[in-house]
């Protein structure tokens, strides 16, 4: 795990569970003074360990009913400079306000694909627009786009989108690493 102090890790884990808590509440939970929590939080924000604070809404109440996980394959293997250009174009696509929202677009490897786009969408017509826009990208193989679509309006979900369970996993991993 990262080379952070135990109290810094505990602060991060508690903020991941609920970033809305005050420094005073956090100080009680992790067992240090409130000024210490404030200094740690400030330092972790400045050095980029804490990137942002956010909340996760009920997306259906915002009119978003589908989550699409789309795998992308490139026409040819890209060199370093070509990858940079593709990333810039994909960022522009993701940032286009008239485009269905792709909240994550990233390069990677796995299952024979080169990139992934995660998108919250109003409906299936937004999904078809997203796919149409991706297929128009000069580096993407149109026939090699594959998606898994989740209906967010479905009443049965295995687990809703959350990061609050990640701290428990990280704490368990940290304990196991310390035992070795």
VOPAGU-2260 file (C-alpha; in pm, 1 decimal, decimal comma):
REM VOPAGU-2260
SITE   aa  ch    i         X         Y         Z
SITE  UNK   A    0       0,0       0,0       0,0
SITE  UNK   A    1     105,6     365,1     -39,2
SITE  UNK   A    2     367,1     511,3     190,9
SITE  UNK   A    3     120,8     711,5     397,9
SITE  UNK   A    4     110,1     719,8     775,0
SITE  UNK   A    5    -156,1     509,9     945,3
SITE  UNK   A    6    -348,9     820,0    1058,3
SITE  UNK   A    7    -344,0     957,9     702,3
SITE  UNK   A    8    -478,0     629,3     567,9
SITE  UNK   A    9    -747,6     623,8     835,6
SITE  UNK   A   10    -846,5     979,6     743,6
SITE  UNK   A   11    -868,2     886,6     375,3
SITE  UNK   A   12   -1071,6     573,7     453,8
SITE  UNK   A   13   -1315,0     771,1     669,5
SITE  UNK   A   14   -1351,7    1041,4     403,2
SITE  UNK   A   15   -1422,7     770,6     143,6
SITE  UNK   A   16   -1702,1     639,2     364,6
SITE  UNK   A   17   -1850,1     986,9     406,2
SITE  UNK   A   18   -1668,7    1300,7     287,6
SITE  UNK   A   19   -1941,0    1520,1     437,2
SITE  UNK   A   20   -1811,2    1477,7     793,8
SITE  UNK   A   21   -1645,7    1766,8     973,5
SITE  UNK   A   22   -1282,7    1763,1    1079,9
SITE  UNK   A   23   -1406,6    1758,4    1439,8
SITE  UNK   A   24   -1608,3    1439,6    1381,1
SITE  UNK   A   25   -1316,5    1282,9    1193,3
SITE  UNK   A   26   -1076,1    1364,9    1476,4
SITE  UNK   A   27   -1294,6    1169,7    1720,3
SITE  UNK   A   28   -1314,4     870,9    1485,8
SITE  UNK   A   29    -942,0     843,3    1409,0
SITE  UNK   A   30    -819,4     951,5    1751,1
SITE  UNK   A   31    -621,7    1269,0    1680,5
SITE  UNK   A   32    -692,1    1638,6    1739,1
SITE  UNK   A   33    -912,1    1841,5    1506,6
SITE  UNK   A   34    -620,2    2070,9    1403,5
SITE  UNK   A   35    -418,3    1758,5    1313,7
SITE  UNK   A   36    -703,9    1636,5    1092,1
SITE  UNK   A   37    -730,0    1979,6     926,6
SITE  UNK   A   38    -353,7    1989,2     856,9
SITE  UNK   A   39    -350,6    1630,7     725,1
SITE  UNK   A   40    -651,3    1693,5     501,1
SITE  UNK   A   41    -494,4    2012,4     363,5
SITE  UNK   A   42    -161,2    1837,0     297,2
SITE  UNK   A   43    -332,9    1540,1     128,4
SITE  UNK   A   44    -533,3    1777,6     -92,4
SITE  UNK   A   45    -225,6    1979,7    -188,8
SITE  UNK   A   46     -14,0    1674,7    -277,2
SITE  UNK   A   47    -297,3    1526,0    -485,3
SITE  UNK   A   48    -369,1    1221,3    -268,1
SITE  UNK   A   49    -722,1    1357,4    -222,5
SITE  UNK   A   50    -831,5    1453,0    -573,9
SITE  UNK   A   51   -1188,6    1566,6    -513,1
SITE  UNK   A   52   -1494,6    1543,1    -291,5
SITE  UNK   A   53   -1822,5    1438,6    -438,7
SITE  UNK   A   54   -2149,1    1265,5    -370,6
SITE  UNK   A   55   -2335,7     995,6    -556,9
SITE  UNK   A   56   -2699,1    1078,1    -636,9
SITE  UNK   A   57   -2985,5     853,6    -732,1
SITE  UNK   A   58   -2922,0     886,1   -1106,1
SITE  UNK   A   59   -3277,6     790,2   -1200,0
SITE  UNK   A   60   -3407,4    1096,5   -1013,8
SITE  UNK   A   61   -3184,5    1302,1   -1243,4
SITE  UNK   A   62   -3340,2    1141,7   -1551,8
SITE  UNK   A   63   -3054,6     897,7   -1620,1
SITE  UNK   A   64   -3190,7     546,3   -1659,3
SITE  UNK   A   65   -2905,1     350,1   -1820,2
SITE  UNK   A   66   -2542,1     278,7   -1738,1
SITE  UNK   A   67   -2343,0     164,4   -2041,3
SITE  UNK   A   68   -2001,4       3,2   -2016,6
SITE  UNK   A   69   -1859,7      14,1   -2368,9
SITE  UNK   A   70   -1541,0    -163,9   -2474,6
SITE  UNK   A   71   -1350,5     -15,5   -2768,6
SITE  UNK   A   72   -1099,5    -172,2   -3009,3
SITE  UNK   A   73    -865,1      34,0   -3223,3
SITE  UNK   A   74    -810,4     -31,1   -3593,4
SITE  UNK   A   75    -433,7     -61,6   -3546,6
SITE  UNK   A   76    -195,5     -74,7   -3253,7
SITE  UNK   A   77    -108,6     281,3   -3164,8
SITE  UNK   A   78     234,0     422,8   -3085,6
SITE  UNK   A   79     292,8     661,2   -2797,6
SITE  UNK   A   80     226,7     981,0   -2996,3
SITE  UNK   A   81     -82,2     836,1   -3167,3
SITE  UNK   A   82    -216,1     726,8   -2826,3
SITE  UNK   A   83    -177,5    1085,3   -2700,0
SITE  UNK   A   84    -376,1    1216,4   -2997,3
SITE  UNK   A   85    -648,5     954,2   -2949,4
SITE  UNK   A   86    -670,9    1037,4   -2578,5
SITE  UNK   A   87    -710,2    1408,0   -2662,1
SITE  UNK   A   88    -989,4    1329,5   -2910,9
SITE  UNK   A   89   -1162,6    1092,6   -2667,8
SITE  UNK   A   90   -1145,1    1360,9   -2396,4
SITE  UNK   A   91   -1301,4    1608,9   -2637,3
SITE  UNK   A   92   -1579,9    1358,3   -2709,1
SITE  UNK   A   93   -1636,4    1300,5   -2337,3
SITE  UNK   A   94   -1637,0    1676,9   -2266,7
SITE  UNK   A   95   -1879,6    1763,0   -2548,0
SITE  UNK   A   96   -2193,3    1888,9   -2370,9
SITE  UNK   A   97   -2416,4    1780,0   -2661,4
SITE  UNK   A   98   -2286,8    1423,2   -2629,6
SITE  UNK   A   99   -2434,2    1160,6   -2401,5
SITE  UNK   A  100   -2224,3    1180,8   -2088,7
SITE  UNK   A  101   -1926,3     948,0   -2076,8
SITE  UNK   A  102   -1804,0     994,2   -1723,7
SITE  UNK   A  103   -1496,7     777,9   -1772,1
SITE  UNK   A  104   -1303,8     718,5   -2092,4
SITE  UNK   A  105    -968,7     551,4   -2053,6
SITE  UNK   A  106    -715,7     338,0   -2232,4
SITE  UNK   A  107    -636,5      -6,8   -2101,7
SITE  UNK   A  108    -601,8    -370,1   -2200,1
SITE  UNK   A  109    -815,3    -676,5   -2158,8
SITE  UNK   A  110   -1038,8    -914,0   -2351,2
SITE  UNK   A  111    -883,4    -789,7   -2675,5
SITE  UNK   A  112   -1000,9    -430,1   -2626,7
SITE  UNK   A  113    -801,6    -107,9   -2599,6
SITE  UNK   A  114   -1029,2     136,5   -2413,9
SITE  UNK   A  115   -1345,3     162,7   -2208,2
SITE  UNK   A  116   -1618,5     424,3   -2181,6
SITE  UNK   A  117   -1859,0     431,8   -1888,6
SITE  UNK   A  118   -2169,5     639,5   -1952,7
SITE  UNK   A  119   -2485,1     740,8   -1768,4
SITE  UNK   A  120   -2760,8     793,3   -2024,2
SITE  UNK   A  121   -3120,8     918,2   -2031,7
SITE  UNK   A  122   -3246,5     639,5   -2253,7
SITE  UNK   A  123   -3162,3     398,7   -2533,3
SITE  UNK   A  124   -3164,0     674,2   -2797,1
SITE  UNK   A  125   -2880,2     843,7   -2605,2
SITE  UNK   A  126   -2697,7     511,5   -2607,6
SITE  UNK   A  127   -2735,0     480,4   -2986,2
SITE  UNK   A  128   -2606,0     839,0   -3023,3
SITE  UNK   A  129   -2303,1     753,6   -2807,2
SITE  UNK   A  130   -2225,4     445,4   -3018,5
SITE  UNK   A  131   -2272,8     644,0   -3340,6
SITE  UNK   A  132   -2025,5     907,3   -3218,4
SITE  UNK   A  133   -1772,8     643,0   -3112,4
SITE  UNK   A  134   -1800,0     468,4   -3450,9
SITE  UNK   A  135   -1719,8     796,9   -3626,4
SITE  UNK   A  136   -1386,0     815,7   -3445,6
SITE  UNK   A  137   -1111,4     752,6   -3703,3
SITE  UNK   A  138    -908,7     511,1   -3486,3
SITE  UNK   A  139   -1196,6     292,5   -3364,7
SITE  UNK   A  140   -1306,6     -30,7   -3532,6
SITE  UNK   A  141   -1683,0      23,8   -3559,3
SITE  UNK   A  142   -1762,4    -348,8   -3558,9
SITE  UNK   A  143   -1556,2    -397,1   -3242,7
SITE  UNK   A  144   -1762,6    -190,1   -2998,8
SITE  UNK   A  145   -1923,4    -402,1   -2729,3
SITE  UNK   A  146   -2148,6    -274,4   -2452,9
SITE  UNK   A  147   -2304,5    -400,8   -2135,2
SITE  UNK   A  148   -2608,9    -191,6   -2042,7
SITE  UNK   A  149   -2755,4    -171,0   -1692,4
SITE  UNK   A  150   -3113,3     -53,7   -1645,7
SITE  UNK   A  151   -3089,6     177,2   -1343,9
SITE  UNK   A  152   -3468,4     179,7   -1306,8
SITE  UNK   A  153   -3467,9    -194,2   -1235,2
SITE  UNK   A  154   -3570,0    -242,4    -874,2
SITE  UNK   A  155   -3321,4    -524,9    -816,4
SITE  UNK   A  156   -2950,9    -437,0    -800,1
SITE  UNK   A  157   -2670,8    -643,4    -651,4
SITE  UNK   A  158   -2505,8    -329,6    -513,6
SITE  UNK   A  159   -2557,7      34,2    -603,9
SITE  UNK   A  160   -2265,7     246,6    -717,8
SITE  UNK   A  161   -2066,5     347,6    -410,2
SITE  UNK   A  162   -1709,3     386,6    -292,1
SITE  UNK   A  163   -1801,1     351,3      74,7
SITE  UNK   A  164   -1718,7     -22,1      75,8
SITE  UNK   A  165   -1367,1      29,9     -63,2
SITE  UNK   A  166   -1215,7     148,7     269,0
SITE  UNK   A  167   -1304,1    -182,4     437,5
SITE  UNK   A  168   -1123,7    -371,9     161,7
SITE  UNK   A  169    -821,6    -141,1     187,3
SITE  UNK   A  170    -810,8    -176,4     567,4
SITE  UNK   A  171    -832,6    -556,6     539,9
SITE  UNK   A  172    -554,3    -555,0     278,4
SITE  UNK   A  173    -340,7    -331,0     497,9
SITE  UNK   A  174    -385,9    -566,1     795,6
SITE  UNK   A  175    -288,5    -868,4     584,1
SITE  UNK   A  176      20,9    -684,8     452,5
SITE  UNK   A  177     124,5    -599,9     809,1
SITE  UNK   A  178      88,3    -965,3     918,2
SITE  UNK   A  179     335,3   -1083,7     655,2
